[in-house]
Structure formats: C-alpha cells, structure tokens
Amino acid sequence: MLKRLLSDDFPRSRVLAVMLVLLLVALAAAPFIFPGIKALNVAAKVLIFIVLVASFDLLLGYTGIVSFAHTMFFGIGAYGIAIATTRMGPTWQALAVGLVSSLAISFVLALLVGLFSLRVRAIFFAMITLAVASAFLTLASQLSDITGGEDGLTFKVPEILSPSFEFADQPFLGVTLDGRLLCYYLLFVVAVVLLLAMLRIVNSPFGRVLQAIRENEFRAEAIGYRVVVYRTLSSILSALFACLAGAMLALWLRYNGPDTSLSFEIMMDVLLIVVIGGMGTIYGAALGSALFLVAQSYLQDLLRLGSESASSLPWLAALLSPDRWLLWLGVLFVLSVYYFPTGVVGRLRAAGVQGVTNRA
C-alpha cells in the first residue's frame, strides 16, 4: 500500500524518512502543538510553498528548464479565487469558477510560452520568461478595476471556512474548533494529495523521459522522443500545480495583491528552497520549504533573544540585532550549500546508500 502511495519512491535514508514523518506529523498537528496565530500561519505557508516549490522542481530539477515566470501562474491562481469571490460573493460556486478559470488561463499561457519559447536555449528562455512575468506583474498592478491594482483585493470565503464559524462551544485541547481550523486542514489534505500526484508523475514513464531530456537532450531526441512536446507538457503541468498553490494562498489569506503572489522575491525564495532541499527530489521541496520558512519566520525572534543575552558585550549584541536577520539568513544559506551541495535530501540519500554499501 505504502509502495503504491509513494509511487515506489522511498526516502532511501532512515534519517530522511524520520525527518519526513516528523514533518508530516508536525503539519498535521500544528494547530494543537504550536499555539498561536503566527505558528498556524507559518504552517499554512509551508503547505502552500511545498506545492509551489515541488511544481517548480518538476520544471527545473526533473526537466532542466530554468523559468522565472513560475510565480506568474502562482499569482493567476490567487487572482482567480480573489476576483471570482469578489464578483460572485463568498460561495463555493465562486471558488469553483475562480479555480477552473485560473487553471484554464494558466494552461493557455503555459502552452503559448512552451510552444514559442522552449525551442530557445538555456539562458535565453529564462530571459523570455522573466520578461513575461514582469509584463504580467505590471498588468496586474494597472488593471485596478479587475485586480484592485497595488491595493489588491480583500474578499470573503464561504462561512464554513471563516473564523466566525464555530463547530463547538468548547475548545478542544485548547484550540477553538472554527472555520479557520477547517480551512487549514483543507490546505493540508490538498497539499498531501498534490504532492503524491507529483510523485506519481516524476516516477512514471513520462517522468523518466523528462529526466532523460535533462541529462542529455540530444540523446533523448535521437532515440525518438519529441523533446519539445515533453518539455511543453512539463511546463503545463508545472504551471497548473503552481496555479493550485496560488489558489491555496488566496483561500488562506482571503486577500491577494501583486506583492503577495507575483513578487519576484517569491521567485527567489522558491529558487533558494529548491537548492536547500535538493533539485530533482519532490521530498526536497517539503523539507526545504519547512526549513527555509521556519528560519525566515523565527530567526528574528531567535536573534532578539541572543542580542538580549549578549547585552554585556555591545559588539556581539549589535551583531545579533534582529535588524540583521537577512545577513544571518544569508549565512545559513551559504553554509547549507557548502555542506549540502546536492541539497538536504541528496546528501542524506547519498549517506544512506554509502551506509548500505559499507554494511554489504
């Protein structure tokens, strides 16, 4: 059963398996073991970024395509939900219309970008996608009648998913059973299903062809595979998964704007997470997202404690100032790349294989 569920793609490392199980348990029980609104928001963001980063890794890690337009599809998914619910009201029908519409737009755009640009080599394709993403960001900022412009759109979700809707009068384990909790577990289920779907894709014959194209495009084409077709299909699938991640973001925040889902900073975060977790590993998207977002969210708090503890040493207290959290985040990233050049998952899998070889 587990073999089929994971598409025969086991962690291949005991340490990695334990980390993945702990991450799954932590996300599943986050509302009960990590009290506070901030902790729940971080957990929800981790779920959203797991889907977003895994969808980008499908493009970069498994197909070898560098694209800077990935957050465009992320934004389309978020705007689809925001615009539909703003126009049609907080109904399930509005959510369905917004989701289907955004998926259709993402499909068409990904197909067009794929057909017109994937014949272009390496860095030139990346530059084309960057130009397309920049144009879409400008368009979203200027079409204020539709997108709300720079201010974005604030909207309501169906009442059952709103914090005002309570399922029980008394809290359970100190947690209020309300629509916000239900919304979180909806994101959790969707994230797990989408992650398993991407595992199925990359371990299917289609996924093997993508990896063959990544390793040697000329050889893959020589044995009969239509490289452009496979790369275009990979771009479309990646765009659709990113669109779903954007819809998850909008559903959780009940707000969307250009800086929320279309910012180039999000694209940079995705790239960093892929490197930290390990390219070409769906599991890397999960671990990388958790490590990066937790560090990003709590590093300032940790530095504040360190700065207060080192108050007797002014130079150390200044160095550990919360205002320098980006510096320390950069240091942590450099160290992770130095000690885990193939990412956390790649390093742990290599150690697992070496351990099996030594025992043999």
Stockholm file with secondary structure:
# STOCKHOLM 1.0

chainA/1-360         MLKRLLSDDFPRSRVLAVMLVLLLVALAAAPFIFPGIKALNVAAKVLIFIVLVASFDLLLGYTGIVSFAHTMFFGIGAYGIAIATTRMGPTWQALAVGLVSSLAISFVLALLVGLFSLRVRAIFFAMITLAVASAFLTLASQLSDITGGEDGLTFKVPEILSPSFEFADQPFLGVTLDGRLLCYYLLFVVAVVLLLAMLRIVNSPFGRVLQAIRENEFRAEAIGYRVVVYRTLSSILSALFACLAGAMLALWLRYNGPDTSLSFEIMMDVLLIVVIGGMGTIYGAALGSALFLVAQSYLQDLLRLGSESASSLPWLAALLSPDRWLLWLGVLFVLSVYYFPTGVVGRLRAAGVQGVTNRA
#=GR chainA/1-360 SS CHHHHTTTCCCCSHHHHHHHHHHHHHHHSHHHHSCSHHHHHHHHHHHHHHHHHHHHHHHHTTTCCCCSCHHHHHHHHHHHHHHHHHHHCSSHHHHHHHHHHHHHHHHHHHHHHHHHHTTSCHHHHHHHHHHHHHHHHHHHHHCHHHHCGGGCEECCCCGGGSTTCBSCSSCBTTBCCBHHHHHHHHHHHHHHHHHHHHHHHHTSHHHHHHHHHHHCHHHHHHTTCCHHHHHHHHHHHHHHHHHHHHHHHHHHHSEECHHHHSCHHHHHHHHHHHHHHCTTCHHHHHHHHHHHHHHHHHHHHHHHHHHHHTTTSHHHHHHTCGGGHHHHHHHHHHHHHHHCTTHHHHHHHHHHHHHHHHHC
#=GC SS_cons         CHHHHTTTCCCCSHHHHHHHHHHHHHHHSHHHHSCSHHHHHHHHHHHHHHHHHHHHHHHHTTTCCCCSCHHHHHHHHHHHHHHHHHHHCSSHHHHHHHHHHHHHHHHHHHHHHHHHHTTSCHHHHHHHHHHHHHHHHHHHHHCHHHHCGGGCEECCCCGGGSTTCBSCSSCBTTBCCBHHHHHHHHHHHHHHHHHHHHHHHHTSHHHHHHHHHHHCHHHHHHTTCCHHHHHHHHHHHHHHHHHHHHHHHHHHHSEECHHHHSCHHHHHHHHHHHHHHCTTCHHHHHHHHHHHHHHHHHHHHHHHHHHHHTTTSHHHHHHTCGGGHHHHHHHHHHHHHHHCTTHHHHHHHHHHHHHHHHHC
//
